[in-house]
Amino acid sequence: MTPAATLEPPSPLRDPQAMLDAVLAGLHPQQDLWLFAYGSLIWNPEVDAVEQRKARVPGWHRALRMHSRINRGTPQRPGLVFALIAGGCCRGLAYRVPRARAEQALRRLWPREMPNGVYDPRWLVCHTVPGVVRALAFTLSKRSPNFTGRLDDAHLLDVLRHSSGRYGRTLDYLAQTAQGLREHGIQDREVERLMALARAHGLA
């Protein structure tokens, strides 16, 4: 089993509804939906999952390198959110949603995760203790205009101090993700480094 190609080629302007339609078309009619969580889905899944597993996805890593101009920032002062970027390995959670509720779950999740079609939804291979599952994950292309690349600490601190969107501050999003990872026994050195940076400057 190998990861499927991205469902929509990277583009500055994309239709979230068309991307949802593509994902729904890729659902197996008799198989449950698996979702891979690596950021806010860990602590706020908003899906009616009947099973949760720790999962490892090779070939991708979690990084706070995506501009957020709606959820955690504004067009004038973009915030940051985590994205799944090619390279390395990512540990997170895999949620199983019964097939009968899969479409409803995705339609509920889409406005939150895909308000402007920035992510590339992909079916990825997730390794769990009971076995391998094919899970939907929200990835980001390095060619996306919303990919920030590596940011220096001064820029990160400025975002953590000032950026806020419809779901709150980037700082809170980072802290909640760090706490969620810890609660599930998932270690991420970069996330903990960012939290230490925030604490050292009186932000957390």
C-alpha positions as CSV (number, residue, x, y, z in Angstrom):
1,M,0.0,0.0,0.0
2,T,1.4,3.4,-1.0
3,P,0.2,6.9,-0.4
4,A,-2.2,8.2,-3.1
5,A,-1.4,11.3,-5.1
6,T,-2.7,14.6,-3.7
7,L,-6.3,15.1,-4.6
8,E,-5.8,18.6,-5.9
9,P,-2.6,20.1,-7.4
10,P,-1.1,23.0,-5.4
11,S,-2.7,26.3,-6.5
12,P,-3.2,29.8,-5.0
13,L,-7.0,29.6,-5.4
14,R,-8.9,26.4,-4.9
15,D,-12.4,25.4,-4.3
16,P,-12.9,23.7,-0.9
17,Q,-16.2,22.1,-2.0
18,A,-14.6,20.5,-5.1
19,M,-11.8,19.1,-2.9
20,L,-14.4,17.7,-0.5
21,D,-16.2,16.1,-3.4
22,A,-13.0,14.4,-4.4
23,V,-12.4,13.0,-0.9
24,L,-16.0,11.8,-0.7
25,A,-15.6,10.1,-4.1
26,G,-12.5,8.3,-2.7
27,L,-14.3,6.7,0.2
28,H,-14.7,3.0,0.1
29,P,-18.4,2.1,0.2
30,Q,-17.9,-0.7,2.7
31,Q,-14.9,0.6,4.8
32,D,-14.8,2.9,7.7
33,L,-13.1,6.3,7.4
34,W,-9.8,6.8,9.2
35,L,-8.5,10.3,9.9
36,F,-4.9,11.1,10.9
37,A,-4.6,13.8,13.6
38,Y,-1.4,15.6,14.2
39,G,-2.5,19.1,15.4
40,S,-5.8,20.5,16.7
41,L,-7.6,17.3,15.7
42,I,-5.7,15.6,18.6
43,W,-7.3,17.9,21.3
44,N,-10.5,18.9,19.4
45,P,-11.4,16.2,16.9
46,E,-15.1,17.2,16.4
47,V,-15.7,13.7,14.8
48,D,-17.7,10.9,16.3
49,A,-15.0,8.3,16.3
50,V,-15.6,4.8,17.6
51,E,-11.8,3.9,17.8
52,Q,-8.6,5.8,18.5
53,R,-5.1,4.6,18.0
54,K,-1.6,6.0,18.3
55,A,-0.3,6.2,14.7
56,R,3.0,6.8,12.9
57,V,3.1,8.2,9.4
58,P,6.5,7.8,7.6
59,G,7.5,10.4,5.0
60,W,5.8,13.4,6.7
61,H,6.5,15.6,9.7
62,R,4.5,18.1,11.8
63,A,5.7,21.7,11.4
64,L,4.3,25.1,12.5
65,R,4.9,26.5,9.0
66,M,1.6,27.3,7.6
67,H,0.1,30.8,7.5
68,S,-3.4,31.1,9.1
69,R,-5.3,34.1,7.9
70,I,-8.7,33.0,9.3
71,N,-8.5,30.5,12.1
72,R,-5.5,31.8,14.1
73,G,-4.7,35.0,12.4
74,T,-6.0,37.6,9.9
75,P,-4.9,38.7,6.4
76,Q,-3.3,41.8,8.0
77,R,-1.5,39.7,10.7
78,P,-1.3,36.1,9.8
79,G,-1.0,33.5,12.5
80,L,0.5,30.0,12.2
81,V,-0.8,26.5,12.4
82,F,0.7,23.1,12.1
83,A,0.8,21.3,8.8
84,L,2.0,17.9,7.7
85,I,5.1,18.5,5.5
86,A,6.9,16.0,3.3
87,G,10.0,14.4,5.0
88,G,10.7,12.7,8.2
89,C,8.1,10.9,10.3
90,C,5.1,12.1,12.3
91,R,3.4,10.5,15.3
92,G,-0.2,11.3,16.1
93,L,-3.6,9.7,16.4
94,A,-5.8,7.8,14.0
95,Y,-9.5,8.0,14.4
96,R,-12.0,5.5,13.0
97,V,-15.4,6.9,11.9
98,P,-18.1,4.4,10.9
99,R,-18.7,4.5,7.2
100,A,-22.4,5.4,7.7
101,R,-21.2,8.6,9.5
102,A,-18.2,9.4,7.3
103,E,-19.7,11.9,5.0
104,Q,-21.4,13.7,7.8
105,A,-18.2,13.9,9.7
106,L,-16.2,15.3,6.8
107,R,-18.9,17.8,5.9
108,R,-18.8,19.0,9.5
109,L,-15.0,19.1,9.6
110,W,-14.4,20.8,6.3
111,P,-15.3,24.4,7.1
112,R,-12.8,24.3,10.0
113,E,-9.9,22.6,8.3
114,M,-10.5,23.8,4.7
115,P,-12.1,27.2,4.7
116,N,-10.0,28.4,1.8
117,G,-8.6,25.1,0.3
118,V,-5.1,25.5,1.5
119,Y,-4.3,22.0,2.7
120,D,-3.8,19.1,0.3
121,P,-6.0,16.2,1.6
122,R,-4.1,12.9,1.1
123,W,-4.7,9.3,1.8
124,L,-1.6,8.2,3.8
125,V,-0.3,5.0,5.2
126,C,-0.6,5.0,9.0
127,H,1.2,2.4,11.1
128,T,-0.6,1.4,14.3
129,V,0.0,-1.4,16.7
130,P,-3.0,-3.5,15.4
131,G,-1.9,-2.9,11.8
132,V,-1.6,-0.5,8.9
133,V,-4.6,1.7,8.0
134,R,-5.3,4.1,5.1
135,A,-6.1,7.5,6.7
136,L,-7.1,10.9,5.4
137,A,-4.6,13.6,6.4
138,F,-4.4,17.3,5.8
139,T,-0.9,18.0,4.2
140,L,0.7,21.1,2.8
141,S,2.9,21.4,-0.2
142,K,6.1,23.3,0.1
143,R,5.0,25.0,-3.2
144,S,2.0,26.5,-1.4
145,P,2.0,30.3,-1.0
146,N,0.9,29.5,2.6
147,F,4.0,27.5,3.4
148,T,6.3,29.8,5.4
149,G,9.5,27.8,5.2
150,R,11.8,28.1,8.2
151,L,11.1,31.0,10.5
152,D,13.5,32.6,12.9
153,D,12.6,32.8,16.6
154,A,12.0,36.6,16.5
155,H,9.3,36.1,13.8
156,L,7.8,33.2,15.8
157,L,7.7,35.2,18.9
158,D,6.0,38.1,17.1
159,V,3.3,35.8,15.8
160,L,2.8,34.2,19.3
161,R,2.5,37.6,20.9
162,H,0.1,39.2,18.4
163,S,-1.7,36.9,16.0
164,S,-5.3,35.8,16.7
165,G,-8.2,34.7,14.5
166,R,-11.7,33.3,14.7
167,Y,-10.7,30.4,16.9
168,G,-8.3,32.3,19.1
169,R,-4.6,33.0,19.4
170,T,-1.7,31.1,17.7
171,L,-0.1,30.9,21.1
172,D,-3.1,29.0,22.6
173,Y,-3.2,26.7,19.6
174,L,0.4,25.8,20.1
175,A,0.0,25.3,23.8
176,Q,-3.1,23.1,23.4
177,T,-1.4,21.0,20.8
178,A,1.7,20.5,23.0
179,Q,-0.6,19.5,25.9
180,G,-2.6,17.1,23.7
181,L,0.6,15.4,22.5
182,R,1.9,15.0,26.1
183,E,-1.4,13.6,27.3
184,H,-1.1,10.8,24.6
185,G,2.6,10.2,25.4
186,I,3.7,11.6,22.0
187,Q,7.1,13.3,22.1
188,D,7.8,16.1,19.6
189,R,11.1,18.0,20.3
190,E,10.3,20.9,18.1
191,V,6.9,21.5,19.7
192,E,8.5,21.4,23.1
193,R,11.2,23.8,21.9
194,L,8.6,26.3,20.8
195,M,6.8,26.0,24.1
196,A,10.1,26.6,25.9
197,L,10.8,29.6,23.7
198,A,7.3,31.0,24.6
199,R,7.9,30.5,28.3
200,A,11.4,32.1,28.2
201,H,9.7,35.3,26.9
202,G,6.8,35.3,29.4
203,L,4.2,34.1,26.9
204,A,3.3,30.7,28.5
